[in-house]
Amino acid sequence: MKNGKQGEGGGAKKIVFDEDQIQQVEKLAALLTKGQLCDYFGIAENTLRAIEARQPEVFAAYKKGKGKSIASVAASLLKQAQQGNMTAAIFFLKTQGGWKEEQPEAQEIPPINIVVDSRAINAPAE
């Protein structure tokens, strides 16, 4: 039986990422979600959140790696748009330029009244 008060020792050791693991986080952030990153390191997502809280450099490495990959893909998209790829141009303008496709506004059609002259109904055939 353990001696001492609750909270003194026992439990799992706190995981601390070393510099090599932090660099891996930055590189893998371009390819993996946080959940997949946890699978790679063999830890739970709440463990990763605890590591990020204790080691802000881990969270910074993830954000930096993710940002680099987004910037790289965005640069490629912009280059394609500038070279005449209409799909890339439209996507870029919608996501970055604030363009949107306008839906035509529904217009109310006024009611139509049809008045039939009674003389037309009872007119003799010719």
Secondary structure as GFF3:
##gff-version 3
##sequence-region A 1 126
A	DSSP	alpha_helix	19	28	.	.	.	ID=ss1
A	DSSP	alpha_helix	34	41	.	.	.	ID=ss2
A	DSSP	alpha_helix	45	54	.	.	.	ID=ss3
A	DSSP	alpha_helix	56	82	.	.	.	ID=ss4
A	DSSP	alpha_helix	86	96	.	.	.	ID=ss5
A	DSSP	alpha_helix	118	121	.	.	.	ID=ss6
###
